[in-house]
Amino acid sequence: MPEPASQRRIAHSVLKARGIARLAELRAEGVTAATMSRMERDGEVLRLARGLYQLPDAPLDAHHSLAEAAKRVPKGVVCLVSALAFHQLTDQLPRQVWIAIGQKDWARKADGSPVRLVRFTDRLLTEGLESHTVDGVPIKVFGVANCFRYRNKIGLSVAIEGLQEALRQRKTTPGEIARQAERGTVATVIRPYLEALTANG
């Protein structure tokens, strides 16, 4: 049957190019759900979660779970402990991927995947973002300042550790942290810690 064979080739090329693909992306390229089911059955693809696929021999980045989360929540931004871990600013190993979404964004149903959603205002969702690529998937990641806004969720000590490491590793400057904190309306919270950490520098 030529059609399924060509669909399989298309699926392979899409997954090779994107690393991870949602069923909706594959369908847009002309690949049916039935073809993906057969490919999974035949061991040609791995089904990571409902409607999420990758090739079985795809090289995995240490932050693979962030790529999966970015595909599952396309508008989301990696935040809080997951962002600190990505930037190597904490010893914490989050069991869930913390993802920020907008106040009115659709929150997907829990399906057992380790994603924890946090709602940010639309303005905050655009402040202090960095873009990276993990396993071929573009992801957006926050910096340190937002950890102070959500310190009750992750613990003040984790936020302070992230700030201390960011300054120690020179991944940011006190001025940039202060600007982000000001834009994120946590300047009064972060200022004493910033002053204490930079007093001897």
C-alpha positions as CSV (number, residue, x, y, z in Angstrom):
1,M,0.0,0.0,0.0
2,P,1.9,3.1,-1.2
3,E,0.0,5.7,0.8
4,P,0.9,4.3,4.3
5,A,4.5,3.9,3.2
6,S,4.7,7.5,2.1
7,Q,3.0,8.7,5.3
8,R,5.6,6.7,7.3
9,R,8.3,8.5,5.3
10,I,6.7,11.9,6.0
11,A,6.4,11.0,9.7
12,H,10.1,10.0,9.9
13,S,11.2,13.3,8.3
14,V,8.9,15.4,10.5
15,L,10.2,13.7,13.7
16,K,13.8,13.9,12.5
17,A,13.5,17.6,11.9
18,R,11.5,18.5,15.0
19,G,12.7,15.9,17.5
20,I,9.3,15.6,19.1
21,A,6.0,16.1,17.3
22,R,2.3,16.3,18.3
23,L,-0.2,14.3,16.4
24,A,-1.8,17.6,15.2
25,E,1.6,18.6,13.6
26,L,1.8,15.2,11.9
27,R,-1.8,15.4,10.7
28,A,-1.0,18.8,9.2
29,E,1.7,17.1,7.1
30,G,-0.8,14.4,5.9
31,V,0.0,11.6,8.4
32,T,-3.1,9.9,9.9
33,A,-3.5,8.8,13.5
34,A,-3.9,5.2,12.2
35,T,-0.5,5.4,10.5
36,M,1.1,6.6,13.8
37,S,-0.6,3.7,15.7
38,R,0.9,1.2,13.2
39,M,4.3,2.9,13.4
40,E,4.2,2.7,17.2
41,R,3.1,-1.0,17.0
42,D,6.0,-1.7,14.6
43,G,8.5,0.0,16.8
44,E,9.2,2.8,14.3
45,V,8.2,5.6,16.7
46,L,7.9,6.0,20.5
47,R,4.7,7.4,21.9
48,L,5.8,9.6,24.8
49,A,2.3,10.5,25.9
50,R,-1.1,10.8,24.3
51,G,-0.6,12.4,20.9
52,L,3.2,13.0,21.4
53,Y,5.8,11.1,19.4
54,Q,9.5,10.8,18.7
55,L,11.9,8.4,16.9
56,P,13.2,5.6,19.1
57,D,16.9,6.4,18.3
58,A,16.6,10.1,18.8
59,P,19.5,11.5,20.9
60,L,18.1,12.7,24.2
61,D,19.2,16.0,25.9
62,A,19.5,16.1,29.7
63,H,16.5,18.4,29.6
64,H,14.4,16.2,27.4
65,S,11.4,16.5,29.8
66,L,11.4,20.3,29.0
67,A,11.1,19.6,25.3
68,E,8.1,17.2,26.0
69,A,6.5,19.8,28.2
70,A,7.0,22.5,25.5
71,K,5.2,20.3,23.0
72,R,2.4,19.6,25.4
73,V,1.9,23.2,26.4
74,P,3.0,25.2,23.3
75,K,2.3,28.7,24.8
76,G,4.0,27.8,28.1
77,V,7.2,29.0,29.5
78,V,9.6,26.9,31.7
79,C,9.6,28.6,35.1
80,L,10.5,28.5,38.8
81,V,12.4,25.4,39.9
82,S,12.5,23.9,36.4
83,A,14.0,27.2,35.0
84,L,16.6,27.2,37.8
85,A,17.5,23.6,37.1
86,F,17.8,24.3,33.4
87,H,20.2,27.3,34.1
88,Q,22.1,25.1,36.6
89,L,21.3,27.4,39.5
90,T,20.0,24.9,41.9
91,D,20.6,21.4,43.3
92,Q,16.9,20.7,43.3
93,L,15.7,18.0,40.9
94,P,12.1,18.9,40.2
95,R,9.8,15.9,39.9
96,Q,7.5,18.0,37.7
97,V,8.2,20.5,34.9
98,W,7.0,23.9,36.1
99,I,5.3,25.7,33.2
100,A,3.9,29.2,33.2
101,I,0.7,29.9,31.2
102,G,-1.5,33.0,30.8
103,Q,-4.4,33.8,33.0
104,K,-6.9,32.8,30.3
105,D,-4.9,30.1,28.6
106,W,-6.5,26.6,28.4
107,A,-5.1,24.3,31.0
108,R,-4.9,20.8,29.6
109,K,-6.4,17.9,31.5
110,A,-4.2,16.0,33.9
111,D,-3.0,12.8,32.0
112,G,-0.3,11.6,34.4
113,S,2.4,13.6,32.7
114,P,4.7,15.4,35.2
115,V,3.8,19.0,34.3
116,R,2.8,21.6,36.9
117,L,1.0,24.7,35.6
118,V,1.3,28.2,37.1
119,R,-0.7,31.1,35.9
120,F,1.2,34.3,35.1
121,T,-0.3,37.6,33.9
122,D,0.1,38.2,30.2
123,R,2.6,41.0,30.9
124,L,4.8,38.8,33.1
125,L,4.8,36.0,30.5
126,T,6.9,38.2,28.2
127,E,9.4,39.5,30.8
128,G,12.9,38.1,31.1
129,L,12.4,35.3,28.6
130,E,15.2,33.3,27.0
131,S,14.8,31.1,23.9
132,H,16.6,27.7,23.7
133,T,16.4,24.5,21.7
134,V,16.2,21.1,23.4
135,D,16.0,17.9,21.3
136,G,15.1,20.1,18.3
137,V,12.2,21.7,20.1
138,P,12.2,25.5,20.8
139,I,11.5,26.2,24.4
140,K,11.1,29.5,26.4
141,V,12.7,29.7,29.8
142,F,12.4,32.4,32.6
143,G,15.2,33.7,34.7
144,V,15.5,34.1,38.5
145,A,13.3,37.0,39.4
146,N,10.0,35.2,39.1
147,C,11.1,32.7,41.7
148,F,10.6,35.5,44.3
149,R,7.1,36.3,43.1
150,Y,6.2,32.6,43.6
151,R,8.3,32.0,46.7
152,N,5.4,30.6,48.6
153,K,5.1,27.8,46.0
154,I,8.7,26.8,45.8
155,G,10.2,28.0,49.0
156,L,12.1,31.2,49.7
157,S,15.4,29.3,50.2
158,V,15.2,27.9,46.7
159,A,14.7,31.4,45.3
160,I,17.6,32.7,47.3
161,E,19.8,29.8,46.2
162,G,19.0,30.6,42.5
163,L,19.8,34.3,43.0
164,Q,23.1,33.5,44.7
165,E,24.1,31.0,42.0
166,A,23.2,33.3,39.2
167,L,25.4,36.0,40.6
168,R,28.2,33.7,41.6
169,Q,28.3,32.1,38.1
170,R,28.0,35.5,36.5
171,K,25.0,34.4,34.5
172,T,23.4,37.8,35.1
173,T,24.2,41.1,36.8
174,P,22.7,42.7,39.9
175,G,21.4,45.5,37.7
176,E,19.6,43.1,35.3
177,I,18.1,41.2,38.3
178,A,16.9,44.5,39.7
179,R,15.3,45.5,36.4
180,Q,13.5,42.2,36.0
181,A,12.3,42.4,39.6
182,E,11.0,45.9,39.0
183,R,9.1,44.9,35.9
184,G,7.8,41.8,37.8
185,T,6.8,43.9,40.8
186,V,9.0,42.0,43.2
187,A,11.7,44.6,43.6
188,T,10.9,45.3,47.3
189,V,11.1,41.5,48.0
190,I,14.3,40.8,46.2
191,R,16.2,44.0,47.1
192,P,17.4,43.0,50.6
193,Y,18.7,39.7,49.3
194,L,20.4,41.3,46.3
195,E,22.0,43.9,48.5
196,A,23.2,41.3,51.0
197,L,24.7,39.1,48.3
198,T,26.5,41.9,46.5
199,A,27.7,43.8,49.7
200,N,31.1,42.1,49.6
201,G,31.5,42.2,45.9
